[in-house]
Amino acid sequence: MKKTIAIVLSLVLMFAFTAVTFAAEKAAAPAEKAAAPAEKAVKAEKAAKVVKKSVTAEVTAVDAKANTLTVKGKKGDVTVSADDKTSVMAGKDKKTLADVKVGDKVTVKYTEADGKNVATKVSIMAAPAKKETKVEKKEAAPVEKAAPAAPAKKKAAGY
C-alpha cells in the first residue's frame, strides 16, 4: 500500500512540474514575438543600403590574386571584387576567376554596398563564331557530288 501511494504521489509531482514548465514557455513566447519585428526592421534597413546591379560588357582587366575584375560598361569602367560566394560560369560549366580573360564578354551581377562592388555571379559569354571571308571560301576544297544511283533493272516481259 505504501508503494502505491509513493508511486501516485511521484506521478502527481511530475505532472505539476511539467505544467509549470509549459506555463513558463508560453509566457516567454510573446516576448520573442515582440523582438521579431525589431529584427525585421534592422534587416530591412541593411537591405536598403545594398543595391543590386548588373552589367554586360567586355573585360578590361583581371587580377586573380586580388580577386578583382574590371569591365568597360556603357557608363564607364566597373571594378568588382569576388569572394567565396561568387559563382563564375561559362554556359553550364563552373569556372574560376582565373579563367576569365581580357577581351571576354561577360555579364556581372553584383551588389553595391558601402562603396564596394561585390560580384555575386559572373557569366562568361560564348565567343561569336568567326565569319568566313570570300577568300577563305574560294580556298576551301569543293565538295564532291555523290555518284547517281544505278537505274533499277527492268524485269523481263514473260515473268
SULMO-V980883 format. One record per backbone hydrogen bond with DSSP energy under -1.0 kcal/mol. CO is the residue of the C=O (numbers start at 1). NH is the residue of the N-H. Records with the same first field share a line. If there is no record, write none. Layout:
CO = NH, NH
//
This chain:
1 = 5
2 = 6
3 = 7
4 = 8
5 = 9
6 = 10
7 = 11
8 = 12
9 = 13
10 = 14
11 = 15
12 = 16
13 = 17
14 = 18
15 = 19
16 = 20
17 = 21
18 = 22
19 = 23
20 = 24
21 = 25
22 = 26
23 = 27
24 = 28
25 = 29
28 = 32
29 = 33
30 = 34
31 = 35
32 = 36
35 = 39
36 = 40
37 = 41
38 = 42
39 = 43
40 = 44
41 = 45
42 = 46
43 = 47
44 = 48
51 = 112
53 = 110
55 = 108
57 = 106
58 = 72
59 = 103
61 = 70
63 = 68
67 = 82
68 = 63
69 = 80
70 = 60, 61
71 = 78
73 = 76
76 = 73
78 = 71
80 = 69
81 = 119
83 = 86
87 = 122
88 = 95
89 = 124
90 = 93
93 = 90
96 = 99
97 = 100
101 = 104
104 = 59
105 = 125
106 = 57
107 = 123
108 = 55
109 = 120, 121
110 = 53
111 = 118
112 = 51
113 = 116
116 = 113
117 = 81
118 = 111
120 = 87
121 = 109
122 = 89
123 = 107
133 = 137
134 = 138
135 = 139
136 = 140
//
